Amino acid sequence: MAITKLDLTKEYKTYYRTKKTPEMVEFDQAQFLTIEGKGAPGGKEFTAKVEALYPLVYGIKMPMKKMEEENLIENGLHHETYLSDPRRVPEEKMKTIL
């Protein structure tokens, strides 16, 4: 699972072409992060929201990169590895890696 940069303007050319007249465009289903608000793109609110996205995106990207480096594959939503024996250790003392 190689991580590649996605250039939306190249991947979805029909979404980014300039038309002479306005038209409604339907987009395919996608997962994305977004920010909402009002004001100038260089304003305090916008800047704070964009800055808040960086650690979130980094938190998503780095585990994926680590998986790629170690030739691991994604298998479902998450995977649990029990460090403690669930038959012998009380639930509140269990150690698990997700």
N, C-alpha and C positions, 0 to 999 in steps of 0.2 A: 504494500500500500504506500506508494510514493506520494509525498506531499508536494504539490505543485502550486505555483501562484496562479490565480484565476484572474484573467483580464476580462472583465465583463463586457467591455466594448468590443472585444474580438469574439468572445464566445457567443454573445447575443446581439449580433449586429442589427437585427431587425428592431430591437428595442431602443437602440441608440441612434438610428438614422434620423436625420432632420427631414421633416415633411413640410410641404408648402401650406398644407391645411391641417388643423388639429384633428386628431382621431383618437378613438378609444383603443387601447391596447390591452390584451389579456396576457398576464405573465404565468409561466409555469409555476407550480408549487415549489417553494424553496425554503431553506432554513437560513435565517439571517439575524443579525443584531441590529438594532436601530435606536436612534435617539429622537426625541420629540421636543419641541419647544418653539419659542418665538424670539426673534432678535437677530442681530447681525452674526454671520458665521465667525467673526473674530471676537465676538462679545464674551463676557464673563460666563454666562450660562452655557453657551455652546462649547466653549473651551473646557469648562469643568466636566461637561457630559462626555466629550470626546476623550478627555484624560481618564475618565472613569472606565471607558471601554478597554483601554490598553491592558491593564492587569487581567481583565476577564479574557480577552483574546489570547494573551500570553499563556494564561492558565489552560486554555484549550489547545493551543498550538504545541506547546512544549511536550506534554505527554504523548501527543501524536508523533512528534519528531523522535522521541525516545523509543516508541514502539517500532518505528521504521528502522532506526539504527540497530535495534536488537532483533530485527526480523520477526516481530510479533504481529499478530493479526487481531483485529477487533472481532469479538465474538459476543454479540448481544449487547445489551445496554451496559452491563458491568459484570465483573467477575470477582468473586470473593475467594480469598485464600485464608483459611483458618490457621492461625499460629498456635492456637490452643485447641485441645481436644474437647469438642462440645459435649462428649459423654462424661467428662471428669471435671470440667471447670464451670463454675456458676456463670450464668449469662452476663452478669454485670462485670465480670473479670475477664471475659473473652477478649482475645486480641485477634483482629481481623484486618486484612489488607484488601482494599477495594481496587 
